[in-house]
Amino acid sequence: MVWLWLTYLKPKDYTELSFLTVRRLPDLRTFTNCHCHLHEYGKFETVTKNAGRSRDIRNPVTKEQILNLIDENPRLGTRQISNNLGVSQSTMWRVLYEFRLYPYHVQHVQGLPSQEFT
């Protein structure tokens, strides 16, 4: 591990630098960690190795299964389909929105007789 040595100010120097006390300064460990990370990897970007969960759930086969289930029975809810296929409900919504399928409720309105249109 590489240590970063800092020179400390004497107490009398703090009066000259009183404007620094207003700002919130980073901790010494922040600079030490940045220096070590830069020395080890040569860059400030974080190195992610297998971070997060895999995104293979929204593959074309799953999308096709979702669309087939909706074609077979359009009255199925997203909860039922997600439980049947083993995918999350948010994945269901993303696939449906991707294919421009939006939820709606059929609204029954009062019908007008055909003679009122003429």
Backbone as CSV, one residue per row, in Angstrom:
resi,resn,N_x,N_y,N_z,CA_x,CA_y,CA_z,C_x,C_y,C_z
1,MET,0.841,-1.174,0.000,0.000,0.000,0.000,0.887,1.239,0.000
2,VAL,0.483,2.222,-0.727,1.237,3.470,-0.839,0.607,4.496,0.082
3,TRP,1.429,5.168,0.867,0.920,6.191,1.777,1.211,7.560,1.199
4,LEU,0.298,8.429,1.391,0.451,9.800,0.923,0.797,10.666,2.131
5,TRP,1.960,11.264,2.105,2.400,12.077,3.232,2.004,13.521,2.994
6,LEU,1.362,14.105,3.972,0.947,15.504,3.900,1.702,16.309,4.945
7,THR,1.980,17.522,4.624,2.588,18.407,5.610,1.464,19.102,6.367
8,TYR,1.540,19.121,7.650,0.504,19.712,8.482,0.814,21.180,8.761
9,LEU,-0.224,21.958,8.836,-0.072,23.380,9.126,0.094,23.603,10.620
10,LYS,0.839,24.612,10.954,0.981,24.971,12.358,-0.262,25.736,12.786
11,PRO,-0.606,25.750,14.074,-1.815,26.438,14.539,-1.889,27.905,14.150
12,LYS,-0.765,28.604,14.050,-0.821,30.023,13.702,-1.211,30.220,12.235
13,ASP,-0.990,29.230,11.381,-1.336,29.341,9.971,-2.850,29.271,9.737
14,TYR,-3.591,28.740,10.688,-5.043,28.600,10.510,-5.734,29.951,10.479
15,THR,-5.184,30.939,11.155,-5.831,32.255,11.141,-5.731,32.895,9.762
16,GLU,-4.653,32.635,9.068,-4.487,33.183,7.725,-5.403,32.478,6.728
17,LEU,-5.726,31.218,7.004,-6.553,30.420,6.094,-7.961,30.218,6.653
18,SER,-8.520,31.259,7.267,-9.832,31.104,7.903,-10.947,30.869,6.879
19,PHE,-10.727,31.254,5.615,-11.761,31.041,4.606,-11.946,29.551,4.303
20,LEU,-10.965,28.720,4.615,-11.072,27.279,4.360,-11.992,26.579,5.356
21,THR,-12.193,27.164,6.519,-13.008,26.497,7.531,-14.485,26.515,7.173
22,VAL,-14.892,27.402,6.279,-16.290,27.489,5.882,-16.644,26.314,4.969
23,ARG,-15.731,25.949,4.088,-15.978,24.857,3.154,-15.808,23.514,3.849
24,ARG,-16.490,22.539,3.345,-16.359,21.174,3.859,-15.243,20.486,3.082
25,LEU,-14.189,20.101,3.756,-13.023,19.523,3.103,-13.082,18.003,3.158
26,PRO,-12.579,17.329,2.123,-12.548,15.869,2.142,-11.578,15.345,3.188
27,ASP,-11.829,14.132,3.603,-10.993,13.486,4.606,-9.658,13.072,3.981
28,LEU,-8.664,12.872,4.804,-7.347,12.436,4.339,-7.439,11.085,3.641
29,ARG,-8.329,10.201,4.137,-8.457,8.872,3.534,-8.959,8.938,2.090
30,THR,-9.730,9.985,1.756,-10.212,10.144,0.385,-9.040,10.309,-0.569
31,PHE,-8.111,11.171,-0.212,-6.941,11.386,-1.063,-6.041,10.158,-1.092
32,THR,-5.926,9.500,0.047,-5.097,8.298,0.110,-5.675,7.207,-0.779
33,ASN,-6.996,7.008,-0.699,-7.629,5.978,-1.524,-7.542,6.315,-3.006
34,CYS,-7.720,7.578,-3.349,-7.608,7.994,-4.756,-6.199,7.748,-5.280
35,HIS,-5.207,8.088,-4.479,-3.824,7.891,-4.890,-3.517,6.404,-5.065
36,CYS,-3.965,5.579,-4.131,-3.725,4.134,-4.216,-4.425,3.534,-5.427
37,HIS,-5.652,3.956,-5.672,-6.411,3.424,-6.809,-5.768,3.845,-8.130
38,LEU,-5.314,5.078,-8.206,-4.657,5.563,-9.408,-3.336,4.834,-9.634
39,HIS,-2.613,4.582,-8.563,-1.334,3.885,-8.674,-1.544,2.426,-9.088
40,GLU,-2.602,1.792,-8.558,-2.828,0.370,-8.830,-3.426,0.136,-10.218
41,TYR,-4.436,0.924,-10.611,-5.147,0.681,-11.864,-4.771,1.658,-12.979
42,GLY,-4.160,2.767,-12.641,-3.774,3.731,-13.653,-4.904,4.637,-14.104
43,LYS,-6.058,4.576,-13.442,-7.194,5.432,-13.790,-8.102,5.579,-12.574
44,PHE,-8.986,6.543,-12.630,-9.889,6.796,-11.513,-11.203,6.031,-11.632
45,GLU,-11.486,5.446,-12.791,-12.737,4.716,-12.969,-12.748,3.481,-12.079
46,THR,-13.918,3.136,-11.593,-14.033,1.956,-10.757,-13.974,0.710,-11.624
47,VAL,-13.369,-0.312,-11.110,-13.252,-1.572,-11.824,-14.388,-2.469,-11.351
48,THR,-15.305,-2.805,-12.258,-16.431,-3.666,-11.896,-16.224,-5.027,-12.534
49,LYS,-16.215,-6.027,-11.709,-16.072,-7.395,-12.181,-17.334,-8.154,-11.803
50,ASN,-18.099,-8.533,-12.798,-19.341,-9.284,-12.578,-20.248,-8.582,-11.584
51,ALA,-20.434,-7.292,-11.764,-21.251,-6.514,-10.848,-22.715,-6.602,-11.252
52,GLY,-23.578,-6.724,-10.290,-25.008,-6.750,-10.554,-25.477,-8.105,-11.050
53,ARG,-26.758,-8.167,-11.332,-27.282,-9.442,-11.800,-27.298,-9.443,-13.318
54,SER,-27.310,-10.626,-13.880,-27.249,-10.733,-15.332,-28.561,-10.280,-15.950
55,ARG,-28.487,-9.762,-17.149,-29.643,-9.217,-17.843,-30.158,-10.161,-18.924
56,ASP,-29.982,-11.453,-18.737,-30.409,-12.393,-19.760,-31.886,-12.757,-19.651
57,ILE,-32.617,-12.149,-18.722,-34.035,-12.462,-18.542,-34.864,-11.914,-19.702
58,ARG,-34.444,-10.796,-20.295,-35.198,-10.194,-21.404,-34.623,-10.623,-22.743
59,ASN,-34.481,-11.910,-22.936,-33.980,-12.405,-24.206,-35.142,-12.586,-25.175
60,PRO,-34.883,-12.797,-26.444,-35.964,-12.909,-27.429,-36.944,-14.055,-27.155
61,VAL,-36.461,-15.134,-26.546,-37.353,-16.262,-26.256,-38.385,-15.864,-25.206
62,THR,-37.943,-15.190,-24.156,-38.873,-14.746,-23.111,-39.857,-13.732,-23.672
63,LYS,-39.381,-12.824,-24.511,-40.275,-11.836,-25.124,-41.335,-12.534,-25.961
64,GLU,-40.914,-13.550,-26.704,-41.857,-14.281,-27.554,-42.887,-15.033,-26.717
65,GLN,-42.441,-15.618,-25.598,-43.377,-16.318,-24.704,-44.411,-15.348,-24.135
66,ILE,-43.966,-14.164,-23.743,-44.884,-13.170,-23.185,-45.916,-12.761,-24.233
67,LEU,-45.447,-12.480,-25.445,-46.368,-12.054,-26.507,-47.321,-13.174,-26.907
68,ASN,-46.854,-14.430,-26.903,-47.736,-15.555,-27.222,-48.832,-15.714,-26.177
69,LEU,-48.478,-15.570,-24.907,-49.489,-15.673,-23.848,-50.526,-14.565,-23.970
70,ILE,-50.096,-13.378,-24.331,-51.040,-12.266,-24.481,-51.930,-12.493,-25.694
71,ASP,-51.361,-13.048,-26.777,-52.174,-13.335,-27.964,-53.219,-14.410,-27.673
72,GLU,-52.832,-15.429,-26.882,-53.770,-16.509,-26.560,-54.920,-16.007,-25.692
73,ASN,-54.584,-15.231,-24.672,-55.609,-14.747,-23.753,-55.283,-13.310,-23.355
74,PRO,-55.876,-12.335,-24.034,-55.551,-10.936,-23.722,-56.065,-10.476,-22.364
75,ARG,-56.922,-11.253,-21.714,-57.445,-10.861,-20.409,-56.535,-11.265,-19.250
76,LEU,-55.460,-11.981,-19.549,-54.522,-12.352,-18.485,-53.854,-11.100,-17.933
77,GLY,-53.658,-11.070,-16.642,-52.980,-9.943,-16.013,-51.481,-10.126,-16.015
78,THR,-50.779,-9.055,-15.754,-49.317,-9.130,-15.749,-48.802,-9.972,-14.588
79,ARG,-49.530,-10.009,-13.498,-49.113,-10.849,-12.369,-49.176,-12.325,-12.740
80,GLN,-50.243,-12.721,-13.395,-50.390,-14.122,-13.781,-49.310,-14.533,-14.780
81,ILE,-49.072,-13.687,-15.751,-48.071,-14.026,-16.760,-46.675,-14.067,-16.137
82,SER,-46.371,-13.108,-15.282,-45.041,-13.096,-14.666,-44.843,-14.305,-13.752
83,ASN,-45.897,-14.731,-13.063,-45.783,-15.934,-12.235,-45.617,-17.182,-13.087
84,ASN,-46.326,-17.260,-14.205,-46.222,-18.430,-15.082,-44.836,-18.551,-15.704
85,LEU,-44.257,-17.448,-16.099,-42.964,-17.482,-16.791,-41.774,-17.342,-15.857
86,GLY,-42.006,-16.914,-14.632,-40.909,-16.762,-13.684,-40.081,-15.507,-13.902
87,VAL,-40.707,-14.470,-14.422,-40.023,-13.187,-14.600,-40.707,-12.155,-13.710
88,SER,-40.022,-11.060,-13.471,-40.614,-10.031,-12.616,-41.687,-9.263,-13.375
89,GLN,-42.537,-8.613,-12.616,-43.623,-7.862,-13.230,-43.095,-6.630,-13.961
90,SER,-42.016,-6.049,-13.467,-41.439,-4.897,-14.157,-40.852,-5.313,-15.509
91,THR,-40.297,-6.512,-15.590,-39.822,-7.021,-16.877,-40.984,-7.192,-17.831
92,MET,-42.101,-7.676,-17.301,-43.304,-7.822,-18.125,-43.706,-6.479,-18.721
93,TRP,-43.752,-5.441,-17.867,-44.162,-4.119,-18.334,-43.203,-3.588,-19.389
94,ARG,-41.900,-3.800,-19.198,-40.924,-3.306,-20.169,-41.112,-3.960,-21.534
95,VAL,-41.361,-5.273,-21.530,-41.572,-5.974,-22.798,-42.850,-5.480,-23.457
96,LEU,-43.909,-5.314,-22.673,-45.171,-4.857,-23.241,-45.043,-3.449,-23.816
97,TYR,-44.359,-2.559,-23.105,-44.177,-1.201,-23.607,-43.277,-1.170,-24.838
98,GLU,-42.325,-2.096,-24.885,-41.432,-2.160,-26.039,-42.207,-2.475,-27.318
99,PHE,-43.245,-3.315,-27.181,-44.069,-3.670,-28.336,-45.346,-2.833,-28.410
100,ARG,-45.356,-1.723,-27.697,-46.460,-0.754,-27.699,-47.804,-1.386,-27.334
101,LEU,-47.769,-2.235,-26.332,-48.993,-2.819,-25.784,-49.249,-2.145,-24.447
102,TYR,-50.354,-1.435,-24.349,-50.663,-0.663,-23.157,-51.936,-1.202,-22.520
103,PRO,-52.020,-1.150,-21.200,-53.220,-1.650,-20.530,-54.401,-0.702,-20.723
104,TYR,-55.544,-1.281,-20.757,-56.748,-0.467,-20.835,-57.903,-1.257,-20.225
105,HIS,-58.921,-0.564,-19.806,-60.152,-1.163,-19.315,-61.249,-0.788,-20.299
106,VAL,-62.046,-1.780,-20.647,-63.168,-1.508,-21.537,-64.187,-0.696,-20.758
107,GLN,-64.595,0.428,-21.319,-65.569,1.277,-20.667,-66.910,1.134,-21.375
108,HIS,-67.905,0.751,-20.609,-69.243,0.632,-21.163,-69.922,1.992,-21.079
109,VAL,-70.354,2.482,-22.187,-71.043,3.761,-22.218,-72.469,3.531,-22.717
110,GLN,-73.294,4.513,-22.505,-74.681,4.387,-22.930,-74.748,4.447,-24.454
111,GLY,-75.397,3.454,-25.042,-75.503,3.404,-26.482,-76.583,4.323,-26.998
112,LEU,-76.343,4.918,-28.151,-77.322,5.786,-28.788,-78.012,5.008,-29.895
113,PRO,-79.314,5.133,-29.996,-80.012,4.462,-31.101,-79.574,5.045,-32.440
114,SER,-79.667,4.258,-33.468,-79.171,4.673,-34.777,-79.974,5.848,-35.336
115,GLN,-81.227,6.045,-34.915,-82.028,7.162,-35.440,-81.546,8.510,-34.953
116,GLU,-80.788,8.558,-33.845,-80.285,9.826,-33.349,-79.084,10.320,-34.134
117,PHE,-78.445,9.441,-34.893,-77.287,9.839,-35.694,-77.709,10.557,-36.976
118,THR,-78.922,10.342,-37.421,-79.342,10.914,-38.701,-79.867,12.315,-38.566
